[in-house]
């Protein structure tokens, strides 16, 4: 020990190092989930050939994960508040790893579908703890930097899934065909489980809470009634029961709100903390997050159709085309929360919405100009502009939503953030059948498929641009400045009080 290093300083340095290692662990888990959501899409033809899956089973391989994930997020977040975020994170990542192994070694399509549903359920336990652990471990004045890293992870995960899926499927490692897209999670998950036990500090709500089982049932039922028809509607021909189910979901959500109010008054342990919506930054941010999810749900799916079916590109070429977008998101996310948002506040997020809209308009123009002969390098400009715009939004938005949330409700709030994003994505996917497939005939001659997909892509992007304009307007409801910053860079009293998280163990 040097003469300038006291035992207290050494202990503080060790604690600081431990929390940054813990951050790397939870960020890796978040990346694993983001990749897993998209990695399957690119490998669907290989799964269909090798496993002999029917079209309906293929739909459930993708939809089963999404439904289980969305339905369990709020409950997973609340369980972390009650039983400990570290404990739930470790259960989630362990279960996710086991489910990934079951997917990779599935002997038939039925086993693969069941394993994917289990994987989505385990992700719902794991993912809400990521933001909760960050919220409880890092003081308010450091969270901007942390959420910048989180935004970079989101950007990488957005397009790394298709690229990684394309590479693993094309390489056909050990003759395993599509199976490595799931098995790659095993070493990552095992490492996360071992390191997480050592480096993540346990945290939970400072007062005893009980799990609201009626709330769990109502949330799960309402989300399934809303998301299942949206997920399967187009394939089933938009049956009447689907509209009835979605309308009924609104009734279930109204019943949930009424019950949660009574539950709060009775014992103070509701599943959904309705008082969070009285926090202006949280309520406005949740609205922006939902609509933003719609835009992303539309764009990424129609973009895949456009490149692989419309332009006839292979998986690897389509995957590599997204690299400039990923790099732009990652770089802009880090810059936005560390340098720009503390100085310019919500104007940074609004600039991001306008840049995304501009990138979409450039893409429409290029698609019209170059038609079926468009090259990946020509797509780089609109993708970079869109990527910078997305990077300016994703990290500061999460920070803005959570900035004024009490520590004891960080799990519930994190679950709500992820849930509304999933709901937005599902709504966007549902709209794809209208704004994309709704513009073309069901029975096209082969020679006309490419041109029809190009036209449908342009039409869908017009909708995406309109949604981004709506997001720009919604952002006026966000606070002008982040709650943890005031002029001169000193934290507010609220932020200062938030510096000592409720840690246990």
C-alpha atoms as one frame of an Amber mdcrd trajectory, in Angstrom:
protein
   0.000   0.000   0.000   1.399   3.402  -0.927   1.681   6.263   1.503  -1.242
   8.022  -0.190  -3.540   4.993  -0.195  -5.536   4.387   2.966  -7.546   1.215
   3.673 -10.729   3.284   3.187  -9.573   4.472  -0.249  -8.606   0.913  -1.196
 -12.036  -0.405  -0.158 -13.764   2.369  -2.117 -11.699   1.563  -5.218 -12.568
  -2.134  -4.894 -16.287  -1.324  -4.541 -16.098   0.965  -7.561 -14.398  -1.743
  -9.623 -16.965  -4.324  -8.542 -19.930  -2.237  -9.656 -18.419  -1.602 -13.094
 -17.813  -5.334 -13.473 -21.417  -5.885 -12.378 -22.506  -3.372 -15.030 -20.617
  -5.291 -17.715 -22.364  -8.508 -16.610 -25.909  -7.124 -16.725 -25.224  -5.281
 -20.005 -24.005  -8.538 -21.566 -27.229 -10.219 -20.450 -29.274  -7.380 -21.973
 -27.312  -7.730 -25.222 -27.921 -11.491 -25.223 -31.673 -10.908 -24.962 -31.712
  -8.207 -27.673 -29.787 -10.440 -30.056 -31.990 -13.442 -29.313 -35.126 -11.515
 -30.263 -33.854 -10.970 -33.823 -31.365 -13.785 -34.438 -34.095 -16.350 -35.086
 -35.714 -14.463 -37.986 -32.709 -14.824 -40.263 -32.465 -18.589 -39.585 -36.144
 -19.407 -40.179 -35.593 -20.998 -43.651 -32.901 -23.263 -42.185 -35.138 -24.236
 -39.229 -38.008 -24.985 -41.598 -35.817 -27.224 -43.788 -33.916 -29.032 -41.054
 -36.602 -29.425 -38.361 -39.545 -29.880 -40.732 -41.510 -27.184 -38.935 -44.864
 -26.125 -40.324 -45.628 -22.464 -41.037 -47.762 -22.268 -37.883 -44.929 -23.715
 -35.784 -42.477 -21.226 -37.304 -44.818 -18.418 -36.255 -44.886 -19.749 -32.708
 -41.085 -20.035 -32.560 -40.949 -16.253 -32.922 -44.279 -15.230 -31.385 -44.045
 -17.578 -28.378 -40.888 -15.866 -27.138 -42.326 -12.389 -27.636 -45.617 -13.188
 -25.898 -44.018 -14.851 -22.869 -41.488 -12.041 -22.615 -44.015  -9.208 -22.793
 -46.525 -10.895 -20.476 -43.962 -11.499 -17.730 -41.944  -8.268 -17.688 -43.962
  -6.298 -15.122 -44.172  -9.326 -12.824 -40.453  -9.990 -13.219 -39.634  -6.417
 -12.271 -41.825  -6.527  -9.178 -40.381  -9.876  -8.063 -36.957  -8.228  -8.153
 -38.186  -5.423  -5.895 -39.576  -7.980  -3.426 -37.058 -10.840  -3.413 -33.887
  -9.072  -4.563 -32.778  -7.938  -8.004 -29.547  -9.938  -7.942 -31.432 -13.119
  -7.018 -34.005 -12.680  -9.799 -31.295 -11.764 -12.312 -29.373 -14.949 -11.524
 -32.550 -17.074 -11.726 -33.410 -15.393 -15.022 -30.001 -15.768 -16.652 -29.722
 -19.380 -15.422 -33.164 -20.239 -16.800 -32.462 -18.373 -20.045 -29.251 -20.376
 -20.516 -31.038 -23.672 -19.819 -33.855 -22.748 -22.233 -31.251 -21.845 -24.890
 -29.723 -25.311 -24.498 -33.169 -26.909 -24.851 -33.753 -24.849 -28.024 -30.371
 -25.870 -29.449 -30.932 -29.573 -28.754 -34.649 -29.631 -29.647 -35.553 -32.949
 -31.280 -38.746 -31.685 -32.940 -40.585 -28.411 -33.671 -42.906 -28.867 -30.677
 -39.947 -28.983 -28.287 -38.437 -25.925 -29.948 -41.680 -23.940 -29.542 -41.991
 -24.921 -25.858 -38.341 -24.060 -25.228 -38.728 -20.661 -26.871 -41.737 -19.869
 -24.644 -39.650 -20.864 -21.604 -36.783 -18.707 -22.902 -39.097 -15.683 -23.187
 -40.401 -16.247 -19.660 -36.872 -16.416 -18.240 -35.911 -13.265 -20.154 -38.858
 -11.550 -18.452 -37.238 -12.330 -15.080 -33.765 -11.260 -16.219 -34.240  -8.110
 -18.295 -36.124  -5.834 -15.812 -33.348  -6.380 -13.261 -30.775  -4.830 -15.620
 -32.135  -1.284 -15.308 -33.098  -1.874 -11.660 -29.554  -2.937 -10.721 -28.154
   0.114 -12.529 -30.680   2.372 -10.788 -29.822   0.923  -7.358 -26.044   0.646
  -7.819 -25.062   3.928  -9.459 -25.716   7.413  -8.017 -27.819   9.776 -10.106
 -24.882  11.881 -11.322 -23.224   8.798 -12.889 -26.278   7.275 -14.528 -25.955
   9.411 -17.648 -22.686   7.692 -18.491 -24.162   4.300 -17.670 -27.269   4.819
 -19.808 -24.982   5.951 -22.626 -23.385   2.514 -22.497 -26.857   0.950 -22.343
 -27.867   2.850 -25.479 -24.757   1.588 -27.245 -25.684  -1.983 -26.288 -29.224
  -1.437 -27.653 -27.778  -0.172 -30.936 -25.439  -3.119 -31.293 -28.164  -5.601
 -30.373 -30.622  -4.125 -32.881 -28.697  -5.303 -35.915 -26.161  -7.765 -34.475
 -28.843 -10.457 -34.218 -29.505 -10.758 -37.978 -25.775 -10.524 -38.773 -24.800
 -13.115 -36.173 -27.673 -15.359 -37.237 -26.570 -15.119 -40.874 -22.954 -15.981
 -40.038 -23.756 -18.904 -37.738 -26.290 -20.365 -40.178 -23.991 -19.975 -43.197
 -20.975 -21.484 -41.397 -23.039 -24.559 -40.367 -20.687 -25.257 -37.448 -20.133
 -29.000 -36.849 -23.034 -29.676 -39.197 -25.479 -28.289 -36.638 -27.328 -26.078
 -39.149 -29.360 -23.466 -37.181 -28.678 -24.812 -33.678 -25.606 -22.635 -32.892
 -27.836 -19.512 -32.868 -29.152 -20.836 -29.530 -26.087 -22.712 -28.264 -23.946
 -19.564 -28.458 -25.849 -18.355 -25.370 -24.468 -21.193 -23.217 -20.902 -19.941
 -22.538 -22.157 -16.340 -22.192 -24.937 -17.335 -19.795 -22.736 -19.589 -17.663
 -20.092 -16.855 -17.366 -22.789 -14.311 -16.443 -24.166 -16.662 -13.776 -20.757
 -17.271 -12.153 -19.551 -13.656 -12.305 -22.949 -12.261 -11.342 -22.956 -14.226
  -8.065 -19.605 -12.711  -7.200 -19.819  -9.117  -8.360 -23.476  -7.977  -8.331
 -24.576  -6.438  -5.033 -28.039  -7.434  -3.847 -30.686  -4.717  -3.657 -34.416
  -4.714  -3.027 -37.243  -2.422  -1.981 -36.515  -0.834   1.429 -39.891  -1.902
   2.817 -41.545  -5.296   2.652 -43.752  -5.826  -0.406 -46.015  -8.708  -1.348
 -46.594 -10.086  -4.831 -49.985  -9.021  -6.157 -51.226 -12.292  -7.677 -54.525
 -10.817  -8.931 -52.537  -8.033 -10.600 -50.239 -10.632 -12.186 -53.261 -12.498
 -13.589 -54.891  -9.318 -14.959 -51.664  -7.977 -16.536 -50.867 -11.325 -18.150
 -54.429 -11.801 -19.445 -54.672  -8.249 -20.790 -51.317  -8.395 -22.579 -52.054
 -11.791 -24.128 -55.498 -10.635 -25.288 -53.879  -7.604 -26.951 -50.656  -9.082
 -28.321 -51.762 -12.532 -29.502 -54.220 -11.230 -32.144 -51.643  -8.647 -33.279
 -48.949 -11.299 -33.549 -51.050 -13.859 -35.426 -53.718 -11.640 -37.013 -52.366
 -11.452 -40.545 -51.605 -15.188 -40.811 -55.125 -16.009 -39.595 -56.827 -13.498
 -41.901 -57.755 -11.004 -39.144 -60.699 -13.014 -37.702 -63.462 -11.278 -35.758
 -62.405 -12.918 -32.475 -59.111 -11.047 -32.756 -60.853  -7.662 -32.698 -63.075
  -8.827 -29.835 -59.992  -9.954 -27.930 -58.197  -6.623 -28.425 -61.305  -4.717
 -27.347 -61.630  -6.982 -24.324 -58.001  -6.258 -23.404 -58.956  -2.612 -22.813
 -61.674  -3.757 -20.382 -59.137  -5.976 -18.566 -56.660  -3.079 -18.296 -59.425
  -0.824 -16.911 -60.218  -3.507 -14.320 -56.497  -3.711 -13.517 -56.287   0.036
 -12.839 -59.362  -0.090 -10.555 -58.031  -3.102  -8.673 -54.521  -1.658  -8.285
 -55.968   1.530  -6.771 -57.812  -0.535  -4.157 -54.733  -2.684  -3.584 -52.567
   0.402  -3.009 -55.021   1.788  -0.463 -55.325  -1.570   1.300 -51.705  -2.703
   1.780 -49.434  -0.588  -0.441 -48.181  -3.565  -2.495 -49.690  -3.264  -5.994
 -48.074  -4.953  -8.990 -48.255  -1.756 -11.060 -47.317   1.298  -9.038 -49.894
   3.760 -10.418 -48.274   6.613  -8.497 -45.419   6.411 -11.012 -47.721   7.928
 -13.626 -48.063  11.028 -11.459 -44.348  11.640 -12.154 -44.473  13.727 -15.324
 -41.115  12.538 -16.666 -42.144   8.886 -16.231 -45.617   9.241 -17.775 -44.365
  11.267 -20.751 -41.391   8.955 -21.280 -43.600   5.861 -21.243 -45.816   7.436
 -23.944 -42.764   8.238 -26.086 -41.350   4.726 -25.521 -44.593   3.099 -26.680
 -44.851   5.120 -29.897 -41.116   4.685 -30.542 -41.618   0.922 -30.266 -44.290
   1.141 -32.976 -41.844   2.862 -35.353 -39.117   0.274 -34.707 -41.582  -2.619
 -35.011 -42.622  -1.431 -38.466 -39.163  -0.497 -39.756 -37.053  -3.525 -38.855
 -39.531  -6.090 -40.188 -40.264  -4.350 -43.502 -36.542  -3.613 -43.914 -35.821
  -7.364 -43.682 -38.580  -8.178 -46.211 -37.346  -5.428 -48.542 -33.751  -6.678
 -48.654 -34.264 -10.437 -48.584 -37.448 -10.846 -50.635 -37.785  -7.614 -52.602
 -34.120  -7.227 -53.555 -33.338 -10.949 -53.320 -30.281 -10.502 -51.108 -28.815
 -13.363 -49.088 -28.755 -13.417 -45.284 -25.116 -12.329 -44.998 -25.408  -9.410
 -47.420 -28.536  -8.162 -45.656 -26.896  -8.553 -42.252 -23.747  -6.649 -43.244
 -25.833  -3.800 -44.659 -26.964  -2.942 -41.131 -23.426  -2.464 -39.755 -23.276
   1.346 -40.408 -26.602   1.733 -38.589 -25.319  -0.199 -35.579 -22.089   1.801
 -35.364 -23.974   5.108 -35.661 -26.422   4.167 -32.878 -23.627   3.107 -30.541
 -21.520   6.235 -31.048 -24.440   8.663 -30.834 -25.853   6.979 -27.712 -22.652
   7.473 -25.745 -22.257  11.061 -26.911 -25.871  12.010 -26.219 -26.029  11.228
 -22.507 -22.483  12.182 -21.583 -22.100  15.448 -23.509 -25.279  16.633 -25.216
 -28.260  15.915 -22.946 -26.769  17.543 -19.796 -26.272  20.706 -21.848 -29.270
  20.794 -24.182 -31.848  18.626 -22.384 -34.840  17.269 -24.306 -33.771  19.125
 -27.475 -31.308  16.273 -27.993 -34.119  13.696 -28.031 -36.197  15.884 -30.341
 -33.221  16.289 -32.666 -32.956  12.489 -32.677 -36.610  12.137 -33.721 -36.131
  14.631 -36.555 -32.918  12.933 -37.699 -34.638   9.548 -37.783 -37.464  11.056
 -39.851 -34.890  12.663 -42.186 -33.040   9.361 -42.603 -36.305   7.602 -43.446
 -37.132  10.242 -46.091 -33.648   9.872 -47.628 -34.183   6.113 -47.727 -37.507
   6.567 -49.539 -35.827   8.857 -52.093 -32.940   6.444 -52.704 -35.255   3.447
 -52.966 -37.308   5.310 -55.569 -34.255   6.491 -57.496 -32.271   3.233 -57.627
 -35.121   0.704 -57.524 -34.045  -2.944 -57.580 -30.445  -2.020 -58.441 -29.761
  -0.232 -55.149 -26.488  -1.303 -53.500 -25.629  -1.688 -49.787 -23.201   1.249
 -49.901 -25.976   3.497 -51.194 -28.060   2.605 -48.139 -25.256   3.698 -45.799
 -26.231   7.396 -45.763 -29.866   7.012 -44.655 -28.913   4.248 -42.221 -26.220
   6.381 -40.587 -28.592   9.357 -40.293 -31.272   7.101 -38.791 -28.705   5.447
 -36.507 -27.493   8.786 -35.142 -31.109   9.804 -34.545 -31.894   6.564 -32.715
 -28.741   6.893 -30.613 -29.782  10.384 -29.535 -33.076   8.937 -28.280 -32.579
   5.500 -26.728 -30.115   6.249 -23.921 -31.382   9.688 -22.763 -34.988   8.453
 -22.918 -34.338   5.622 -20.472 -32.481   8.034 -18.197 -35.340  10.562 -18.397
 -38.000   7.951 -17.587 -36.187   6.604 -14.511 -34.585   9.830 -13.269 -37.359
  10.720 -10.783 -38.539   7.181  -9.950 -38.170   6.226  -6.243 -35.631   3.447
  -5.691 -38.159   1.067  -4.152 -40.175   1.070  -7.392 -37.275   0.792  -9.858
 -38.072  -2.858 -10.645 -41.719  -2.113 -11.372 -40.735   0.930 -13.448 -38.124
  -1.045 -15.411 -40.664  -3.767 -16.127 -43.136  -1.158 -17.370 -40.519   0.418
 -19.664 -39.704  -2.919 -21.282 -43.372  -3.931 -21.435 -44.571  -0.815 -23.243
 -41.670  -1.123 -25.665 -42.741  -4.702 -26.424 -46.360  -3.558 -26.768 -45.245
  -0.828 -29.177 -43.249  -3.358 -31.197 -46.262  -5.682 -31.350 -48.493  -2.830
 -32.493 -45.912  -1.966 -35.139 -45.780  -5.590 -36.307 -49.568  -5.595 -36.509
 -49.517  -2.421 -38.590 -47.060  -4.039 -41.036 -49.942  -6.040 -42.503 -51.715
  -2.769 -43.262 -48.915  -0.401 -44.293 -46.752  -3.003 -46.071 -48.701  -6.068
 -47.196 -51.897  -4.043 -47.548 -50.433  -2.249 -50.581 -49.751  -5.360 -52.672
 -51.737  -8.198 -54.177 -51.713 -11.611 -52.490 -51.010 -13.363 -55.801 -48.160
 -11.606 -57.581 -46.372 -13.015 -60.617 -42.761 -13.810 -59.704 -41.447 -11.084
 -62.013 -43.448  -8.416 -60.156 -42.520  -9.398 -56.591 -39.385  -7.232 -56.368
 -41.027  -4.030 -57.590 -44.068  -4.619 -55.371 -41.877  -5.012 -52.297 -39.964
  -1.822 -53.145 -43.246   0.121 -53.426 -44.554  -1.403 -50.188 -41.273  -0.544
 -48.428 -41.587   3.100 -49.472 -45.188   3.231 -48.277 -44.278   1.726 -44.900
 -41.434   4.226 -44.454 -43.855   7.115 -44.980 -45.739   5.800 -41.957 -42.500
   5.490 -39.977 -41.636   9.122 -40.786 -45.119  10.200 -39.635 -44.695   8.275
 -36.358 -41.329   9.971 -35.755 -42.993  13.362 -36.265 -45.593  12.371 -33.639
 -42.779  11.361 -31.268 -41.151  14.782 -31.773 -44.380  16.431 -30.590 -44.842
  14.007 -27.675 -41.364  14.882 -26.436 -42.538  18.386 -25.508 -44.106  16.687
 -22.457 -40.660  15.549 -21.248 -38.763  17.725 -18.747 -36.624  20.378 -20.419
 -33.601  19.173 -18.480 -32.665  15.836 -16.912 -33.739  15.741 -13.279 -30.222
  15.021 -12.040 -28.732  18.160 -13.613 -29.147  21.839 -12.986 -27.245  24.802
 -14.260 -23.619  24.432 -13.287 -23.734  20.663 -13.272 -24.581  20.199  -9.573
 -27.164  17.525  -8.794 -30.561  18.525  -7.473 -31.543  17.680  -3.877 -33.644
  14.789  -5.182 -30.663  13.356  -7.007 -28.411  13.892  -4.031 -30.816  11.985
  -1.812 -30.804   9.223  -4.390 -27.065   8.666  -4.152 -27.327   6.050  -1.396
 -29.194   3.083  -2.886 -30.934   0.561  -0.676 -28.443  -2.313  -0.810 -28.526
  -5.508   1.205 -26.207  -8.430   1.699
